[in-house]
Amino acid sequence: EEKKKEKKEGEEEKSEPELVLDGPEVDANEGWTDAEKKECEVLLTKGFSNWSKKDFSVFKSACERHGRAAYESIAQELENKDADEVRKYSETFWKLGPSRLSNWDSVEKQIEKGESKIQKRQECMNAVKRKVEKYANPWQHLKFQYGNAKGKAFTEEEDRFIVCMTHQLGYGRWEELK
């Protein structure tokens, strides 16, 4: 028990400095103490003070549409940000996001879902490319094996057109294909 009393006495001696809530120093610094103001200035130089909440939101959406490492494409969607700024922000986002964002799991899942769509689209484009490149003139000679396809919606000529145009325009650009 004597040790406990000694600890309590020691703890009382090591009490934290008194919190300043009011006074001329706080009034002069818009609610901050001088020490807090200096700390804020230091932290702002280390962080991304020129990134707004809107930039954050656009960044997340662009990662979903283009993939987390597509810095050039992401930068094009952000106002006044170049690919290098986006890369630095992205590195910090992926490093600190899990410990700093309360909705991290949701954010990460959305981006991964978008990246999955990108991968699927790329796989489809590769399949179309392989098919088209088998023929010297795919517009006329591209062949399909339909098997037992009954009630086919398009003729072989229309199928050739769709596949060749998909090869030219890119998979998923159906409005342009019309």
Disulfide bonds with the S-S distance in Angstrom:
none
